[in-house]
Amino acid sequence: MGESKSHGRIRPVDPEQSTGSVTRLFAELRAKFALVPNLFRVLANAPVAFEAFMGLGAALAGGTLDQKIREQLALTIAETNLCPYCLSAHAATAAKIGLTQLEIDDAIRASAADSRIDAILKLAQSIVVQRGELTDSDLSRARAVGVTDSEIVETVANVALNIFENYMSHVARVPVDFPDPQAHQPSAPKGESNRRRRGRSNGHH
């Protein structure tokens, strides 16, 4: 409860000292971000885990959920899992690919103006909170606004990808190297969300 979060708990891999597949993946990240973010430098300690993470992300990029929806999902899941690193990273990425500040703030709340996207975000939030134990009505609400079975399956896969990212960040206490996530944090609409945020600021996960 009183642990410091000012430094990481797993040593990051120095990109200048990388070899093999890690060097290749670092090059891909530099092309995308103009740097190698801290989370990926930590993942590189286990090249198979790094490859798995990058491979799943690349595969999902070819699915029916487009890049904007996947970033909205990432924001919903990062907030639900109380992950400041991932919230900051995905807020920055979402802005870069054209999401408005309102769309980013809404996604953090598991909300979207488009009813189909809204349903997908709420479905993802429910999957995280309920550990996948959805009710029939959870699925029916999504299907009622046109969410397909393919999109439901892809949503589960995106949840898994982002939980991997969130939990790795928590375990390693990865130092944030993107803009301050609080700059993107909307006011919580519910008391429970406020309590969770206070817990996060006090050092709880």
Backbone bond lengths (Angstrom), bond angles and torsions (degrees), N, CA, C in turn:
res aa  C-N    CA-C-N  psi(-1)  N-CA   C-N-CA  omega(-1)  CA-C   N-CA-C  phi
1 M - - - 1.455 - - 1.524 111.17 -
2 G 1.364 117.53 -32.16 1.439 120.90 -179.88 1.510 113.17 -101.27
3 E 1.333 118.38 15.52 1.453 121.80 -175.41 1.520 111.57 -69.52
4 S 1.320 114.74 143.01 1.458 119.64 175.07 1.515 110.23 -75.42
5 K 1.328 115.76 141.74 1.464 120.80 176.31 1.527 110.54 -117.55
6 S 1.325 115.79 19.96 1.453 119.51 -175.50 1.530 113.03 -82.42
7 H 1.332 117.04 -10.31 1.462 119.15 179.61 1.514 109.83 -143.07
8 G 1.324 115.93 157.84 1.447 120.77 -177.71 1.521 112.80 -74.67
9 R 1.336 115.30 159.73 1.466 121.17 -179.45 1.520 112.53 -108.96
10 I 1.338 117.15 -6.89 1.461 121.73 174.31 1.523 106.97 -127.16
11 R 1.305 116.15 126.44 1.461 120.28 -175.08 1.524 110.65 -65.48
12 P 1.330 118.41 127.80 1.468 120.76 177.55 1.520 111.42 -73.40
13 V 1.316 115.37 151.91 1.464 121.49 176.87 1.526 108.63 -80.29
14 D 1.314 116.37 131.65 1.454 122.08 176.50 1.531 108.62 -73.75
15 P 1.330 118.47 118.98 1.474 119.68 -179.61 1.522 113.28 -55.16
16 E 1.327 116.87 -29.14 1.462 119.58 -179.78 1.528 112.42 -73.70
17 Q 1.327 116.76 -15.01 1.466 121.19 179.92 1.522 112.67 -108.03
18 S 1.335 117.40 6.53 1.467 120.72 -175.93 1.522 111.51 -76.11
19 T 1.337 114.90 159.56 1.464 121.13 179.00 1.528 109.90 -139.32
20 G 1.324 116.46 165.97 1.455 123.06 170.94 1.517 114.21 56.45
21 S 1.345 115.69 -135.55 1.461 121.28 -175.97 1.517 111.77 -64.10
22 V 1.324 117.36 -28.80 1.463 120.30 179.93 1.532 110.34 -64.14
23 T 1.316 117.24 -41.19 1.466 120.96 177.63 1.523 110.81 -60.08
24 R 1.326 116.02 -43.41 1.469 120.22 178.88 1.527 111.64 -63.15
25 L 1.330 117.25 -44.09 1.460 120.94 -179.14 1.524 111.37 -68.05
26 F 1.329 116.26 -37.91 1.458 119.44 175.71 1.529 111.14 -60.87
27 A 1.334 116.42 -38.81 1.471 120.20 178.63 1.530 110.64 -63.16
28 E 1.326 116.74 -40.31 1.466 120.85 177.73 1.527 110.44 -62.01
29 L 1.326 116.13 -40.63 1.464 120.12 -179.14 1.524 111.73 -69.41
30 R 1.333 116.16 -38.70 1.461 118.99 177.25 1.535 110.64 -61.40
31 A 1.325 115.76 -38.83 1.462 120.02 179.60 1.531 110.96 -64.58
32 K 1.329 116.29 -32.19 1.468 120.76 -177.22 1.523 112.01 -85.24
33 F 1.344 116.99 -43.64 1.468 121.01 -172.53 1.528 114.67 -109.94
34 A 1.328 117.55 -8.64 1.469 123.20 -173.72 1.524 112.11 69.13
35 L 1.322 116.93 11.53 1.460 123.78 173.94 1.522 107.32 -162.73
36 V 1.332 117.09 172.70 1.466 120.60 173.43 1.524 106.92 -103.68
37 P 1.347 118.27 106.56 1.464 120.30 -177.77 1.525 112.56 -59.36
38 N 1.326 115.45 151.37 1.453 121.54 -175.07 1.528 113.75 -56.18
39 L 1.319 117.16 -39.10 1.469 119.34 -178.29 1.523 111.23 -59.24
40 F 1.326 117.08 -41.59 1.461 120.43 -177.97 1.526 111.25 -72.56
41 R 1.311 116.79 -30.65 1.462 120.33 175.64 1.525 110.76 -66.36
42 V 1.341 116.86 -32.87 1.462 120.80 174.72 1.523 110.49 -71.73
43 L 1.327 116.98 -45.68 1.466 121.26 179.24 1.524 111.66 -57.50
44 A 1.327 116.37 -31.69 1.463 120.70 -176.87 1.522 113.36 -65.03
45 N 1.331 118.42 -11.50 1.468 120.51 173.26 1.526 111.39 -61.12
46 A 1.331 116.65 -27.05 1.469 122.03 177.00 1.522 107.22 -123.54
47 P 1.330 118.41 91.16 1.466 120.32 -176.12 1.525 114.11 -52.94
48 V 1.338 118.11 -34.22 1.470 118.86 -179.89 1.527 110.72 -67.15
49 A 1.345 116.89 -38.27 1.465 120.55 177.73 1.524 110.45 -68.30
50 F 1.316 115.75 -40.05 1.460 121.71 178.05 1.525 110.18 -61.57
51 E 1.327 116.25 -47.22 1.465 121.44 178.34 1.531 110.67 -61.81
52 A 1.327 116.81 -41.97 1.461 120.61 -179.03 1.519 111.30 -62.92
53 F 1.321 115.79 -44.69 1.463 120.60 179.76 1.527 110.99 -62.37
54 M 1.323 115.98 -49.60 1.459 120.24 -178.98 1.525 111.75 -65.70
55 G 1.329 116.05 -37.47 1.457 120.18 -179.88 1.511 112.74 -66.05
56 L 1.342 117.00 -42.40 1.463 119.97 178.73 1.526 110.07 -65.40
57 G 1.320 116.50 -41.73 1.466 119.42 177.98 1.522 112.04 -61.09
58 A 1.333 116.75 -43.09 1.460 120.86 179.58 1.528 111.19 -65.26
59 A 1.330 116.59 -39.77 1.462 119.83 179.37 1.525 111.12 -64.55
60 L 1.328 116.81 -43.83 1.463 120.24 -178.44 1.529 111.92 -68.13
61 A 1.339 116.82 -23.66 1.464 120.09 176.57 1.523 111.65 -64.38
62 G 1.320 117.15 -20.08 1.463 121.01 178.65 1.510 113.71 -95.19
63 G 1.322 117.38 10.10 1.458 121.35 -177.14 1.519 113.47 -88.43
64 T 1.327 115.35 -165.17 1.466 120.97 -177.77 1.524 112.49 -84.24
65 L 1.333 117.86 -19.64 1.462 120.95 177.71 1.533 108.23 -86.33
66 D 1.331 116.50 117.79 1.461 119.33 -174.15 1.534 111.58 -75.00
67 Q 1.335 115.33 176.31 1.465 120.59 -173.18 1.520 112.22 -60.92
68 K 1.330 116.85 -39.03 1.462 119.20 -179.84 1.524 111.17 -64.46
69 I 1.322 116.95 -43.49 1.466 119.51 178.84 1.518 110.49 -65.04
70 R 1.327 117.49 -38.90 1.464 119.33 179.71 1.528 111.39 -65.29
71 E 1.341 116.89 -35.48 1.467 118.89 176.05 1.531 111.00 -71.20
72 Q 1.325 116.91 -37.16 1.467 119.28 174.85 1.532 110.42 -62.02
73 L 1.315 116.24 -42.16 1.465 120.11 175.87 1.522 111.12 -60.13
74 A 1.329 116.29 -44.21 1.466 120.27 -179.12 1.525 111.16 -60.32
75 L 1.336 116.84 -38.76 1.456 120.61 178.48 1.526 111.07 -67.42
76 T 1.322 116.71 -45.03 1.474 120.43 177.41 1.524 111.07 -57.94
77 I 1.326 116.48 -46.25 1.461 121.41 -175.39 1.524 110.86 -70.97
78 A 1.336 117.81 -39.77 1.467 120.95 178.18 1.522 110.75 -61.73
79 E 1.322 116.85 -42.69 1.472 119.86 178.74 1.526 110.72 -67.32
80 T 1.320 116.81 -42.11 1.466 120.01 -179.57 1.518 111.21 -63.40
81 N 1.336 116.94 -35.20 1.465 121.80 178.31 1.534 113.03 -91.42
82 L 1.336 117.17 6.33 1.466 121.85 177.04 1.521 111.99 55.08
83 C 1.330 115.92 52.01 1.461 121.05 -176.76 1.529 110.45 -112.50
84 P 1.336 117.80 95.05 1.469 119.93 -178.61 1.524 113.52 -60.65
85 Y 1.339 117.56 -38.06 1.461 119.60 -179.14 1.526 110.38 -60.14
86 C 1.327 116.47 -51.19 1.465 120.33 -176.03 1.524 111.23 -70.15
87 L 1.326 117.05 -34.61 1.458 120.10 176.80 1.524 110.21 -61.51
88 S 1.322 116.12 -44.85 1.460 121.18 179.12 1.530 111.20 -64.30
89 A 1.329 116.10 -47.15 1.462 120.45 -178.16 1.527 111.60 -61.78
90 H 1.321 116.62 -45.26 1.463 119.13 -176.16 1.525 112.17 -77.16
91 A 1.330 118.42 -27.71 1.467 119.72 173.07 1.527 109.75 -63.92
92 A 1.328 116.24 -41.70 1.465 120.21 178.39 1.525 111.04 -65.10
93 T 1.339 116.07 -44.16 1.463 120.08 -179.83 1.526 111.20 -66.08
94 A 1.334 116.09 -41.35 1.466 120.23 179.87 1.525 111.19 -60.51
95 A 1.324 116.60 -43.02 1.470 120.08 178.38 1.525 110.52 -64.01
96 K 1.325 116.06 -39.20 1.466 120.92 -178.23 1.518 112.41 -63.66
97 I 1.341 117.43 -34.64 1.460 120.02 -177.77 1.530 112.86 -91.86
98 G 1.337 116.75 3.09 1.455 118.54 171.01 1.508 117.63 111.11
99 L 1.331 119.79 3.73 1.451 119.58 174.40 1.526 109.02 -71.88
100 T 1.314 116.76 140.41 1.457 121.08 178.11 1.530 109.75 -76.82
101 Q 1.332 115.74 164.45 1.460 119.09 177.17 1.523 111.33 -59.95
102 L 1.345 116.90 -36.71 1.460 120.16 177.82 1.520 110.82 -63.96
103 E 1.327 117.29 -43.04 1.469 120.41 178.76 1.528 110.75 -63.56
104 I 1.324 116.97 -37.97 1.463 120.47 177.91 1.529 110.36 -65.75
105 D 1.335 116.07 -47.82 1.465 119.85 179.85 1.529 110.98 -61.85
106 D 1.323 116.78 -41.27 1.465 120.42 178.48 1.524 111.10 -63.55
107 A 1.331 117.36 -42.94 1.468 120.50 -179.38 1.523 110.75 -62.46
108 I 1.324 117.68 -36.94 1.470 120.46 176.26 1.525 110.12 -59.59
109 R 1.332 116.29 -30.77 1.472 121.50 178.11 1.526 112.33 -89.99
110 A 1.333 118.29 7.75 1.474 122.46 -175.66 1.523 110.20 60.55
111 S 1.334 115.33 46.70 1.457 120.77 -177.14 1.523 109.82 -139.57
112 A 1.331 115.69 152.58 1.463 121.39 176.04 1.514 108.63 -155.51
113 A 1.325 116.70 150.48 1.465 120.96 -179.86 1.525 111.39 -66.19
114 D 1.328 116.79 -36.62 1.464 121.74 177.64 1.522 108.90 -74.89
115 S 1.332 117.02 126.81 1.468 120.85 -172.78 1.530 112.53 -64.12
116 R 1.330 117.03 -34.90 1.466 119.97 179.53 1.521 110.67 -69.15
117 I 1.336 117.11 -45.99 1.461 120.12 178.95 1.525 110.16 -65.24
118 D 1.329 116.45 -39.95 1.461 120.90 177.21 1.528 110.54 -56.67
119 A 1.329 116.03 -43.99 1.463 120.24 -179.93 1.526 111.62 -65.32
120 I 1.335 117.08 -38.23 1.467 120.88 179.14 1.526 110.41 -65.18
121 L 1.336 117.16 -42.92 1.466 120.46 179.46 1.525 111.40 -65.54
122 K 1.320 116.76 -41.95 1.468 119.68 179.43 1.532 110.93 -68.04
123 L 1.333 115.68 -34.38 1.463 119.52 176.17 1.526 109.61 -63.33
124 A 1.322 117.48 -45.27 1.468 121.26 179.10 1.527 111.13 -61.27
125 Q 1.312 116.27 -43.57 1.467 119.97 178.67 1.531 110.67 -60.30
126 S 1.325 116.24 -42.94 1.466 120.56 179.14 1.525 111.40 -64.92
127 I 1.333 116.91 -38.69 1.465 120.37 178.58 1.524 110.13 -60.20
128 V 1.348 116.83 -43.36 1.466 120.42 -179.87 1.525 110.67 -67.12
129 V 1.320 116.47 -51.79 1.463 120.99 -174.95 1.526 111.47 -65.04
130 Q 1.338 116.55 -40.02 1.466 121.38 -176.03 1.522 112.70 -96.20
131 R 1.333 116.37 10.28 1.466 121.99 178.12 1.535 112.09 52.80
132 G 1.316 114.77 39.07 1.455 120.42 177.12 1.515 115.18 84.17
133 E 1.322 117.59 -7.54 1.464 120.41 -177.44 1.526 110.19 -84.64
134 L 1.325 115.66 71.11 1.457 120.85 -179.30 1.523 111.27 -77.13
135 T 1.327 115.39 152.38 1.454 120.31 174.10 1.530 109.30 -88.43
136 D 1.318 116.24 166.12 1.464 119.99 174.97 1.525 110.28 -59.14
137 S 1.330 117.08 -36.93 1.461 119.96 -177.77 1.530 111.30 -69.07
138 D 1.356 117.90 -31.65 1.465 120.25 175.83 1.528 110.36 -58.07
139 L 1.312 115.89 -46.50 1.461 120.43 -179.91 1.528 111.48 -71.36
140 S 1.324 116.57 -37.48 1.464 119.94 -179.25 1.518 111.39 -63.41
141 R 1.331 117.16 -39.02 1.464 120.08 179.42 1.529 110.93 -63.20
142 A 1.323 115.78 -39.89 1.464 119.29 178.33 1.525 110.93 -67.00
143 R 1.306 116.50 -45.32 1.464 120.14 -178.55 1.520 111.99 -66.06
144 A 1.332 117.24 -29.31 1.465 121.30 -177.68 1.515 112.64 -64.14
145 V 1.336 117.61 -23.58 1.472 120.40 179.44 1.530 111.37 -107.99
146 G 1.342 116.11 16.80 1.456 119.79 170.65 1.514 116.52 99.16
147 V 1.344 118.66 7.31 1.457 120.23 177.13 1.530 108.32 -71.67
148 T 1.326 116.83 125.36 1.463 121.65 -176.07 1.533 111.05 -87.61
149 D 1.320 115.69 166.45 1.463 119.82 176.44 1.530 110.73 -61.91
150 S 1.340 116.51 -36.69 1.458 119.83 176.83 1.524 110.83 -59.97
151 E 1.321 116.97 -43.61 1.463 121.26 179.42 1.520 112.11 -68.42
152 I 1.316 117.08 -33.15 1.470 120.04 176.03 1.525 110.03 -63.59
153 V 1.331 116.01 -45.61 1.468 119.94 179.69 1.529 110.52 -64.28
154 E 1.331 117.01 -43.23 1.466 119.64 177.98 1.529 111.76 -64.38
155 T 1.316 117.03 -33.94 1.463 120.13 176.67 1.524 110.28 -62.66
156 V 1.327 116.88 -44.16 1.469 120.19 177.10 1.528 110.32 -59.86
157 A 1.343 116.77 -42.74 1.461 120.37 179.92 1.529 111.23 -63.95
158 N 1.329 117.55 -39.94 1.457 120.56 177.07 1.523 111.80 -67.19
159 V 1.317 117.07 -35.63 1.471 120.05 174.09 1.524 109.65 -59.83
160 A 1.329 116.51 -47.02 1.468 120.35 -179.54 1.527 111.22 -60.14
161 L 1.331 117.03 -44.61 1.463 121.25 179.03 1.518 111.16 -59.37
162 N 1.317 116.43 -45.87 1.456 120.07 -176.40 1.521 113.19 -75.30
163 I 1.329 117.57 -30.98 1.466 119.17 173.47 1.525 110.02 -63.61
164 F 1.316 117.16 -40.90 1.462 121.91 175.56 1.531 109.07 -54.20
165 E 1.323 116.25 -49.87 1.457 122.36 -179.05 1.530 111.37 -63.36
166 N 1.341 116.12 -46.61 1.463 120.50 -179.22 1.515 112.17 -62.70
167 Y 1.318 116.45 -46.33 1.465 120.06 -176.68 1.524 111.42 -69.21
168 M 1.340 116.78 -36.08 1.460 119.11 176.88 1.523 109.95 -63.05
169 S 1.314 115.78 -40.40 1.459 120.27 177.49 1.524 111.39 -62.70
170 H 1.334 116.59 -43.09 1.473 120.56 178.70 1.530 111.39 -63.74
171 V 1.327 115.93 -48.80 1.465 120.21 -176.09 1.526 110.93 -61.73
172 A 1.331 116.09 -43.48 1.465 120.78 -174.44 1.530 113.35 -87.27
173 R 1.347 117.11 -11.37 1.464 120.67 -173.27 1.540 109.76 51.97
174 V 1.326 114.56 54.97 1.459 120.36 -174.16 1.528 110.01 -66.15
175 P 1.335 118.21 125.31 1.469 120.15 177.07 1.531 110.89 -63.95
176 V 1.325 116.08 134.22 1.462 121.03 -178.42 1.523 109.81 -70.47
177 D 1.319 115.97 127.97 1.458 120.73 177.25 1.528 111.55 -122.28
178 F 1.330 115.80 22.04 1.457 122.75 172.65 1.527 107.43 -117.97
179 P 1.331 118.75 173.95 1.463 119.70 179.87 1.527 112.10 -56.25
180 D 1.335 115.60 154.29 1.459 122.74 -178.74 1.529 110.39 -52.97
181 P 1.343 118.85 121.11 1.466 119.76 -178.73 1.518 112.71 -62.55
182 Q 1.352 118.05 -24.79 1.450 119.27 -179.91 1.527 111.54 -64.68
183 A 1.332 115.90 -21.44 1.467 118.96 177.19 1.516 111.13 -67.43
184 H 1.350 116.37 -20.14 1.469 121.21 -178.59 1.518 111.77 -107.69
185 Q 1.355 116.87 2.05 1.454 119.93 -170.81 1.516 110.80 -86.93
186 P 1.337 118.74 115.80 1.459 120.25 177.24 1.512 110.20 -78.35
187 S 1.292 116.17 166.25 1.462 119.51 174.73 1.515 109.11 -67.74
188 A 1.327 116.53 137.59 1.463 120.18 -177.90 1.512 109.99 -70.97
189 P 1.346 117.53 133.26 1.456 119.40 -178.75 1.510 113.06 -78.34
190 K 1.328 117.81 -14.51 1.464 120.69 -174.11 1.523 109.65 -127.34
191 G 1.338 114.96 151.12 1.452 120.40 179.08 1.505 112.76 -61.20
192 E 1.317 117.41 -36.64 1.460 120.67 -178.90 1.522 110.43 -62.70
193 S 1.349 115.61 -40.90 1.452 118.87 179.67 1.522 110.68 -64.82
194 N 1.331 116.73 -36.94 1.463 120.08 177.13 1.511 111.31 -64.27
195 R 1.339 116.57 -41.27 1.463 120.03 179.23 1.516 110.46 -63.93
196 R 1.343 116.76 -40.08 1.453 120.03 179.78 1.518 110.61 -64.67
197 R 1.348 117.25 -39.40 1.444 119.78 179.92 1.525 111.30 -66.13
198 R 1.365 116.35 -38.41 1.458 119.00 177.51 1.504 110.23 -62.97
199 G 1.368 115.82 -38.12 1.461 119.73 177.57 1.500 111.69 -62.50
200 R 1.330 116.50 -39.64 1.450 120.32 179.30 1.524 110.69 -64.60
201 S 1.338 117.05 -43.08 1.461 119.48 -178.05 1.510 111.63 -68.47
202 N 1.342 117.85 -21.76 1.461 121.14 177.73 1.501 113.32 -89.22
203 G 1.329 117.22 2.04 1.457 120.54 174.80 1.504 114.56 100.79
204 H 1.325 118.51 12.00 1.477 122.13 179.77 1.509 110.10 -93.33
205 H 1.348 115.46 153.79 1.467 120.90 171.16 1.501 107.57 -123.93
